[in-house]
Amino acid sequence: MIEKVETQFAHFSAGDDSLLLRGHGGVFGQYTLAYETYGELAPAADNAVILFHALSGSQHAAGINKSIPGVGSLWTADCHRGWWNGFIGPGLALDTDKFFVICINFIGGCYGSTGPSSINPDTGRPWGGSFPRITVNDIVDSQVALLKRLGIRRLHAAIGPSLGGMLALNLALRYPQMVENVISLASGWQLSVLQRILRLEQICAIETDPNFNQGDYYDGARPDRGLSLARMIAHKSYVSLSVLEARARDEVPRGFPDEPWRYQPQHAVESYMIHHGEKFLTRFDANTYLRIAAAWQNFDILRDVGADNVEELFKRAKGQRYLVFSIDSDVCFYPDDQRSLIDLLKAADVSCQYITVHSDKGHDSFLLEPDLYSPHISFMLR
């Protein structure tokens, strides 16, 4: 197993390092990416695997990391253990005796990469609401710049769960000569109507909080109720309802005695959801949530790649190999999303394998049950 690790930082300056922002129409001249690596890069730099995190994830995928410079109180004890700890290490699915694994915090993030809570060098104050809009292309392009700085021109694999799977697909289809294998877990190639609605609800919850102040809240009260509500809206799609109910059984219904005008929870499930919303406040930034959620809403792989139709799009995947996981109880990315991707890959005569994971854990199964995924990942990456 991976033990203690430290986050590293890559600083990019204006000029040749500038990042073209497709959503903003300008450039980001100066930015930082926080990242972690596991294993050793081979002399030929041909054993690299990039791992994309999900919406509220971080660069800390494995081992123990108890502090990150500049992140402050958001790096809570819940963040100390890597979010994919059971997958990365010697002899594990991402075998660090073989592979050099890199995970990078998204630009716009709040765990060390430049984001809305970072200091704008032009003003000396947090970017706040003035932080540029970002797209999936921007996130991927920034990470490609870091890979090239590390001397990596070709990846053995691009891997991602949930939103991370969409980023892996974006990378593979926009930079097809750079990626050999693609592993997508509980993800898809396009947005469903339900996903779009759920994230719109989350965005509205934050932006309508009285303390949001157009994103400039760092010197005052934060939009905690909005962010908490956004997390509750999202959380119900991350776990199956049966598991949610089982987890809530020990939750004591609690009210708001100091605010008697508020609705008073009357069931353990309600208290459980409120608890998860409040817990999230300690480890995430509302502006980061908005920027990444908006990038997700903007995802359009046809447009981003510049393809006229799906046939042309997936021709770019010829020569690559795909491993696509569904979770039968997933209500965030329904299994139909993965079957659709597999059908398109097969129609383009792309090598692909489709695995259905049977789990009662819902979308979060990819975080909780490494034994259900690891044999297939290990076989793919052999």
N, C-alpha and C positions, 0 to 999 in steps of 0.2 A: 504493500500500500504506500501511496505518497504520504509523506509526513509534513513537516513544516515547509511552507513555500512563501515567496514574497512577490508582490505585484511589481512589475517593471513599467517604465514609462518611456514612450517615444514622443519626442517633441518635433513638430514640423513648423517651419518658418515660412514667411512670405517668399514669393518667387517661384522657383521650380517645385517647391513642396506644396504650393497652394492647392486647395481642394475646390474643384468646381462644384458648386451647389446647384443641382438641377431643380430643386424645389424653390430656391430663393432667387435664382437667376444671377447670382454673383459668385464670389470666391471667398473661401475661408483661408486667410493668409497665415494664420498662426493658431495651431491647435495641438492638443496632446491626446494620445491614446494610452490607456492603461491596459496591460495585458499580463498574462501568465503563461509560462511554458513548462512542459513536463517531458522528460526524456532528452536525448541529445540529437542535434541535427547531424545527419550523416555528412561526410566530406563532400559527397556529390549533391547534397541538399535534395535528395529524392525520397525522403521518408516523412515528409511533413504532412500533418493532418490539421485542418482548421475546424474548430468547433464553434458554432454560433449559438449564443444563449437566447433565451426567450425574452418576452417583453420586459419583465421586471428582474431578469437575471443579472449576472455580473461576469467579469473575467475570471472569477475564482471558481474553477470547475473541480479541483481536486486538492486533497491535503487540508492542512490547517493554516489559516492566515488570520491572525488576531487583530491586525491593524493595517490600514492603508493610509499613507501620508496624504493629508488634505481632505480626507473623506469625513472625518470627525464622527459625530454621534450616529450617523446613518449606518455605520458598520457595526451592527449589533451582534450579540452572541449567536443569533440565528444564522448570521452570514459567515461565521468562522470556518465551518466545514464546507468543502467544495460541493456545489450543487449536483455534480455528476461523479461524486467520489467513488461510487461502486463500479464505475466503468473504466477509470483511468488509473493505470499503475502497472507494475511488472506482472505479466501473466493475465491481465484483465483484458476486456474487449479492446480498449485502446492501449495496447501493450507498450509501455514506455521502454522496454528492452529493445523494441523494434522501431517505434515511431516517435517523432518529435511532434507533440501536440501543442497547439497554440489556441488560446481563447482570449478574445479582445472585447473590452467593454465598448459598446456602441458610442460613436460620437453623438452627443446629445444626452449621454448618460450621467449618472450621479455617483459613480464609483471610481473616479479618477480620470476618466476621459473628459475632454472639454464639453461642458453642457450648460444649461441655463443657470445653474448655481455657481459656475466658475466666474472668475473675475474677467470682465471685458478689459483688455489692455488699453483701449482707447478712453475708458471712463474711470477705471479704477474701482468699479462697482460690479456686483453680479450682473450677468447678462439679463436675467429675468425674462420678461415678456419680449424683449428685443432679440432674443436668441433666434437665429435664422431657422426657417422651416427646413426640415431635412427629409430626404426620401430614402427608400431602400437602396437605390443606386448610390447615394452619397455614403451611406454606411458601408456598403461593399467596397466602393472605390477607396475609401480611407483605409480599409483593412488590407486591400491589395497593395497600397503604398507601403504599409508596414511590412508585409510579406517580402516585397522587393528589397526593402532596406535590410532585411535579415538574410538576403541572398537566396530567397525562395522564388523560383520561377515556375515551378510545377508542383502541384499538390497530389499526394497519394490519395487523399480523400477530402471532401467537404461534407461536414455533418451538421445537422441542426434539428432540434425538436421545435414543434409549434411554429411561431414566427421565425425561429432560427432555421427551420427547414425551408421556408420561403427565401431566406437570404442565401442559403446554400444553393438553391435552384437558380437564383438570380446570378450568383457568381459562376455557376457551371455553364449557364447558357450565354452569358455576356462575355465570359473569358473561357471558351470551351477548350482551348489548347492548354489551359492552366490546370484543369481538373481531370483526374482519371476516374475516381469513384465518387458517387454521391449517395449519402445515407440520409433519408428523410423520415422523421418520426412524428406521427400525429400531426401532420401538416397537410399542405395542398399546393396547387399551382394557381389558384384564383380565390378571391374572396366570396364567401357565401353571403346571401342576404342577411341571415341571422347574425353572422359575425359582424357585419357592417352595422347592424342595428345595435347590437350589444356594446360595441365600442363607441358609437355615437352617444349612447346613454352615459357611458363612463366619462366621455369628454364633457358633456353637458353638466354632469354632476360637479366636476371640478370648476368649470368656467362660471357656473352660476353661484358658487359659494361666495357669500358676502365678503370674505377676506381675500379673494383671489386677486383683486386689484390689478387686473390685466397682466398678471404674472409677476408683478413687482411687489412681492410680499416678504422679502427676506429681512427687512428691517422691522417687521411688525408681526401681527398674528398671521398664521399660515392658514391656507384653505383646508383645514383638517377634515371637516365634515364632508366636503366634496370629495377629497381623496379617499376617505374611508368608504363612502358610498360607492365610488368607482370600483374599489377593490371588492366590495360585496357583490356588485353586479357581475364582475368577472369571475369571482370565486365559484359561483353556482354553476359555471360551465366547466370548471376545472376538475371537479370531483363528481362522482355519481351521487344521485340523491340518496341512495341506500347507505352509502358510506358516510355521507354528510350527516344523515340522521343518526347513524351508529356513533359517530364521533361526538355528536351533540348530547348524547344521553347523560353524560356526567356534568354537563354545563348547568349551572344554577341560574334560572331566570332572574335577571336583574333589571331594575328600572333606573330612572333618573330622578332621585328624590329632590335634587336641587333645582330641577326643571320640571315641575309637575304638569306643565302644559304640554310636554312632549308625550308622544305615544310611549306607553310602558310595555316592554316585551312581556309576553305571557307564556312563552314556550321555550324550551331549551334550544331548539333550532334557531330561534330568533336571537337569543343571547350568543350562540355560537357564531352566527354571522357578524354580529356587532363586534364581538371579540376579535375576529379575524380582520375586520376593517380597521379597528383601532390599533391592532398589532402592526399592521402594515405601515402606519404613520411613522413609526420609529425608524424605519429602514429605507424609505423611498421619498423622492422629491416629486411634487405634483407637476411642476413644469416638465421634468423629464418624462413623466407618464404621458403628458399631452403630446410632446414632440414625437415620441416613439409610437404612440397610438395613432397619431396623424400619418406617420410614415407608413404604418400598416394599412390604414384606410386608403392610402394613395397607391398601394401595390397594384401594378398592372404589368404582368410579365411581357405581354405582347408589345406594349408601348415601350417598356424599359429596354427591351432587347432591340426594338426596331423591326420586328417581324410583322408581315401583313396578315398572317394566319397561323393557326396552330401547326399545320403541316410544315411550314417554313421554320417555325420556332423550334420544333423538336428535331428537325434535321441537324441542328447544331449539336445535339447530344450524341450523334453517331460516334462510336469509338469509346464512349463512356459506359460505365456500368452503374446501375441504380439498384438500391435496396430501399424499399418503401414499407414502412410499418403502419398498420392500422391498429386502433384499440377499439374493441367491439362495444365498449360502454362509453366511448368518447362523445360528448355533446358540444365540444368546442370546435373540433374538426371531425365531423361525422365521417365514418368509413367511406361513404360515397365520394368524399373529396380525394381520398387516396386511390380508390378504384378508377376514378376519372383520369388521374395522372398516369396510372399504369396503362390504361387503355391507349392513351396518347403516345406513350413510350413504345408500346408494342406496335402501334400503327406505323411508327417511324422506324421500326426494326432496330430499336435500341435494346441492348441487353439489360434486363430488369428482373427483379424478384420481388414478390409481394407477400408479406407476412402479416397475418391477423393475430394480434395478441388478445387472448381471452383473459379479461381482468375485470374485477368489480371496482377498480380504483379510478376509472374515468380517465380524463385527459392527463392527470398527474401520474399515471402509471409509469411514464417514461422517466420520472424522477425517482420512483419508489421501488421499482421491481427490476433491477438489472439482470437477474437470472432469466427473465423472459426475453431479453433482447440480445444479451452478450454472445451466446453461441452463434447467432446469425451474423452479428457484426464481425466477430472474429473470423468466421469463414469468408466473409466478403473481403476483408482486408488482408487475408493471408498472403 
